Amino acid sequence: MSHLFVNSILPADTYNRLIIDHEATERAELLKMKHEHLPALFRILTLHGVADFLELHLLHRHFALQEGEAVVHRTFEIPASEDIPGICVDIAKAMYCPKPTKSSLVPLLWMVSSNDSLVAYEYGLQDFAGSHKQATTNISSETWSSLAKDISHYVRSAGIADVVSLKDKRCINGGEYVVPSTRVLFRIPKQAINLQPGSGMLESGWKFDAAVEPDASFREFTDGHVTKTRQTSGGTVAHYHTTEEIGVDAFNPNEVPLLYTDAMWAAAKSENFWSLDRSVGVAA
């Protein structure tokens, strides 16, 4: 059952053909995906009874992979204390994954394939496995197969198969900051981000709430990749999506609290935190 286990990872050359972040956003806007297609896609999720498990996502990538690598996510949490507020972020990075097994990886994001099935293209470490399996207990292989066929038929007929994917709802929603030099991505809850002048979010995920959006217009987005503007030497404005630990592209402490940045960099560098051997202790 492809919504529960990972039997093999997506080939790197297939992943690398995904559209890069801001270009995927531009294409989705050109195709009027948000307003003309997301309501119909959400109705498909509801019809198959999986809307509580999956949300609609923009199919995109942030960096290229080498063969044998995959983009692997892990949630990093620090519990709140009397002196320190709790934090919870999603960290993803390019990892070499030799012979991935269902005991080490779980699927988190899916895209349609050429044979009308849903194939995982990004994954989570075992941390996700318990609640993931519990949440999908009632989703049979027949339901998953039927959902895949209906989603595939719709996105192919509408010409939007290259910009539509599905995401596990348990993943943290928020703003994505990309570190190309180390091929790491940080997804920070939106409520923890205070966008500064020159920063914005390009929408990359949507969640439907019938209580507040009866017309399914998707006015609120759940995910976005953070973009910044910078004046070029020629006087034009350029958009960029680069974050680094130090220098001009470092996190602005007025935008992302230092508590978050210090914890995220430590976790991203920790070998134990990313170990596929879950018997290894985690130390960020």
N, C-alpha and C positions, 0 to 999 in steps of 0.2 A: 504494500500500500504506500504510494509515493508521498502521501501526506503525513506519514509517520516515521519512515526510515529513509536512510541514505544508503543505497547500494553502490552507487558510483557518483563521482562528481562530474559536473559539466566540463567538457573539454575547454581548455583555455582559449583556443581559437574561436570557439562559439561565443564564449563570454566576451571576448575582446571585440566582437562585432556589435555588441550592444551600443546604443547611442550614448555619448558622453552627457553628463548631467544637464548643463544649460542648453545644449542642442536638443536634448529630449524634451525639455520644457517648451522650447520654441516650436518644435514640431507638434507637440500636443495642443498648443494654442492655435497653431495654423489649422489643425484638423478639428478644432472646436470640441475637443474630447470632453472637457469638463461639463459643459452644459448640454451637449447633444448626445453624449454616449454614456456617461457615468450613471445617470438615473436608470437606464435600461440594464446596465451591467449589475447594478445593485439589485434590481428586481430578480435577476437570474440567481444571485447569491441567496436572496430570500426564498425564492421558489424551491431551492434545493436544501434549505434549512441550515445554511452554513454562514449566515451573515453575522452570527455572534462569534465566529472563529476567524473569519477572513475579512480584510478590508482591501479596497482598491488602491493600487499603487502605480506610480510612474515607472515603467521599465527603463532603467538607465544604469550606467556604471560611472565610476569615478577614476579608475586607473586600470592599467592593463595587467594581465596575469601571465606567468610562465606556465608551461605544461606541468601538470601535477599540482598546481596551486588552486586554492579556492578562497573566496571571501568568507571569513568566519566571524560571527558576531558573539559577543559575550556581554552580559549585563554586569556592571560594576556598581556596588552599593556600599555606602557608609551609613550606618544607622545614626539617627539623631541622638544627641546627648544634651545635657543642660547648656553646654557652651557652644556646641556646633550643630547647625541644622543638618538633617540627613540629605544625602545626595544619591541620585540614581541615574546612570547614563548608560548608553549603548556604545560599545567600542567594537569596531570591525577592522580587520586587517587581512592582508594577503598572506596566506599560510601554505606551506607545502604539506599536503595531506596524503601520505602513503597509505594505500589500501584503506580508505575510510570505511568504517563499519557503523552499524546502527547503534552501537554502544558508545560511540564517540561524537557523532554528529547527528543533528536533526535538521530537516528542511525548514526554512523560514520564509523564503520568497520563491514564488513560482511564476513561470511564463509558459505560454502555449508552445507546443512543439508541432512539427510537421505532420504528426500522426494523430492530431486532435487529442493529445494528452497534456497534462500539466507537468512540467519538469522543474525541479528545484534548481535555482541558480545562485543562491546564497544560503548559508547554513549557520547553525548555532552549535555551541559546545553542549555537553551533556546536561549542563545546568537547566536547559530548557526541557529536557526529555520527560521528566515526571509529569509536570502540569500540561505539557504538550499532548502526551498520550491520553491523559485524563480528559482533556478538553475535546479530543477527537474520538472518544470511545464510541459515540453514537453515529459517527460518519462511516458508513460502510464503504467497501471498495466499489460497490455498484453506484452509490450516490456520488462518490468522487469521480468515477468514470463518466457518469451522466453530466455532472457539472463541467468537467473538462470539455466534453463535446459541445455543450451549449455555449460556453465561453469562447471556445475556439471558433465555432461557427460565426458567432457575432463579431468578434474582433477582426476576423479575416474578411467577412462581408463588408465591414465598415472601413477597412483599410487602416486599422489602428493596432494591428498585432505587434508592431515594433515599439509601441509606447505604453502598453497595458500589461500589468502584472498583478499578482495577488500577494498579500503580506499577512503573516500570522499576527493577529490582533494583540497578542501578548507582548510583542516587541514595543519598546519605548518609542513614543512619538515625539518629534521635536525638530530642531534645527541641526543640519548636518554640516560639520566643518571637516574639510579634507586636508590631509597631509601627504602630498604627492611624493615627497622625498623618501618617506618610509612606508608609503601605501597603507596609511591608517585613516580611519574615519571615526569621528566622534559625533554621536547623536545626543544632543542635550535637550531636555524638556523645554518647551517653549516658555513656560512660566519662569524658568531660571535665566532666560536670555533677555537682555535689555538692548535691543538693536540701537546702534549709534548712527549718527548722520553718515550717509554713504554706504550703509549696510542694508540688506534686504533679504527676503526669502523667496526663492523660486519654488512654487508648489510642487510636491512630489508624492503626496498621499492624501486620501480623502476618506472620511467616515460619515455615514448617513445616520441621522437621528430623526426618526419620523415625528418625534414630539416637538421638535423645533423647526424642522424643514419638511413640511407635508408635501411640498411640491418637488422634493428631491433635487433641489437646485445646487446643493453642495457649496453653500456660501462659506463654510468653514473648512480649512484644510488641516490635516493632522501632521504632515511632514513637509519639510522644505529644505533645500540646500542653500546655505547662506552664501550670498554673493556680495561683493564689495565693489565700489567704483573707485577708479583712480584716473587722474588726468595724465594723458600721454604727452610725450614731448611735442607731438604735433598739435596738441590742443584739444584732441577728442577725448571722450570718456570711454574707458575700457572697463569691462567687468572681469573679475578674477575670483578664483575659488581656492586660494592657497592659504594654508595655515602652517606655521612653523613654531618651534618651541621658543626661539629667540629672534630678535630682529624686527623689521618693519611688519612682517606678516604674523607676528605672535598674537595670541589672544589679547584683546583689549580688556583690561580688568573692569572697565566700566560696562562692558558688554557681557562678559562671562566672569563670574566671581572667581577669585584666585583659588578658593577651596576646590572648585571643580577642576580648574586647569592643572593644579599640582597633583591631584588624585588621578586624573586621566593620563597624564604623561607617565606617572609611575606605573600604572596598570598596563599601559601600552608597551612598556619596556620590560615588564616582568616575564621571564621565561616560565616560571611556575604558573602564572595566571593563564597562560596560553597552552599549557601542556595538554596533549591529547590523552595522556595517561592520567585519568582522573584520580589515581591513588596518590598523585603528587600533591602536596599541600599548596594552597594558594597564598602567595605573599605579594601584595602589590607594593 
